[in-house]
């Protein structure tokens, strides 16, 4: 799978992401901007440390992760804007080809 749909869905609801750096996950999860991106060969200790990190954020830091998560989703994965942009590009290609 490219970017997991579950990650995109969580981002759409402003949820910070905790994920492993596999597949195309790094295209959606920016380490320390909208969540925590863990190495694919992680240990249980590293998972616990990442969870503790998020739990111990200040309210402002946590809110920033939430806002960034939604904004990244909105910019990259929002179907409404992506479909509109894609269809406009197709129309422009057709007009320019004529």
Buried (B, 14 or more C-beta within 10 A) or exposed (E): EEBBEEBBEBBBEBBBBBBBBEEEBBEBBBEEBBBBBBEEEEEEEBBEEBEEEBEEEEEEBBEBBBEBBBBBBEEBBBEEEEEEEEEEEEEEEEEEEE
